[in-house]
Amino acid sequence: MEFPNVTAIAKANIYFEGRVVSHAIIFPDGSKRTLGLMYPGTYHFATAVAERMQIIEGQCAIVLEGEEMSHTFQAGEEFRVPGNSGFTVTVADRICQYVCSFLS
């Protein structure tokens, strides 16, 4: 996956003691995405705006806030998270890489 003509933000977003790391890219239209990776573990994220998460390598299990059932996503798949909510992600093994798009 490549993104031509973007501005990359060099300073990383670091979460959970370095177990989740992402970098933001800004598109010419002002929209933003983050490119990141998650080491094995379980993490909870809150969302302000709706997000689309594309898994580009590895796999993870997701539980959306308010739900009990876990859904597994692997490379080439994506899921959406509503705004003003959250999700819990579990990476069982290997690193999971993702692209997060912030939707309006």
C-alpha positions in Angstrom: 0.0 0.0 0.0 1.5 3.3 -1.0 0.3 6.9 -0.5 1.8 9.4 -2.9 1.9 13.2 -2.3 1.4 13.1 1.5 3.1 14.8 4.4 4.5 12.3 6.9 4.7 13.3 10.6 8.0 12.0 11.9 7.1 12.0 15.6 5.5 8.7 16.5 2.3 8.1 18.5 3.4 5.7 21.1 0.9 3.8 23.3 1.0 1.0 25.9 4.7 1.4 26.8 5.7 1.1 23.1 3.7 -1.9 22.3 1.6 0.1 19.8 3.2 2.7 17.6 1.9 4.7 14.7 2.9 7.6 12.4 0.4 10.1 10.9 0.2 11.0 7.3 -1.7 14.1 6.0 -3.2 14.0 2.5 -3.4 17.1 0.2 -7.2 17.4 1.0 -6.3 17.6 4.8 -7.5 14.1 5.7 -5.4 12.1 8.0 -4.4 8.4 8.4 -2.1 6.6 10.7 0.2 3.8 9.8 1.0 1.6 12.7 1.9 -1.7 14.3 0.8 -3.6 17.4 2.9 -6.1 19.2 1.2 -9.1 20.8 -1.1 -8.0 23.7 -4.6 -6.7 24.4 -5.3 -3.0 24.0 -8.4 -0.7 24.4 -8.8 2.4 22.2 -11.4 5.1 22.5 -12.5 6.9 19.3 -13.6 10.5 18.9 -14.5 10.1 15.2 -15.4 7.0 13.2 -12.4 5.0 12.0 -11.7 2.4 9.3 -8.9 0.0 10.3 -7.3 -1.9 7.4 -5.1 -4.8 8.5 -2.1 -5.0 6.2 0.0 -7.7 7.9 -0.7 -10.3 10.6 -4.1 -10.6 12.4 -6.0 -9.4 15.4 -9.3 -10.0 17.2 -11.6 -7.1 17.8 -14.4 -6.5 20.3 -16.4 -3.3 19.6 -17.6 -1.4 22.6 -21.0 -2.6 23.6 -20.6 -6.0 22.0 -19.3 -9.2 23.5 -18.5 -11.2 20.4 -14.9 -11.1 19.1 -14.2 -10.9 15.3 -10.9 -11.8 13.8 -9.4 -9.8 11.0 -6.3 -10.6 8.9 -4.2 -9.0 6.2 -6.4 -7.7 3.5 -9.5 -7.2 5.7 -10.9 -4.2 7.4 -13.3 -3.1 10.1 -15.0 0.1 11.1 -15.5 1.7 14.5 -18.2 4.2 15.2 -17.2 7.7 16.5 -17.5 8.4 20.2 -17.0 4.7 21.1 -14.1 2.3 21.3 -12.8 -1.2 20.7 -10.5 -3.7 22.3 -8.0 -5.4 20.1 -6.0 -8.5 20.8 -2.9 -9.5 18.9 -2.2 -13.2 19.8 1.2 -13.5 18.1 3.5 -11.8 15.6 3.2 -8.1 14.9 -0.1 -6.8 13.4 0.3 -3.8 11.0 -2.6 -1.5 10.1 -3.7 1.7 8.4 -6.3 3.7 10.3 -8.4 6.2 8.3 -10.4 8.8 10.2 -13.9 9.2 8.7 -16.1 12.2 9.0 
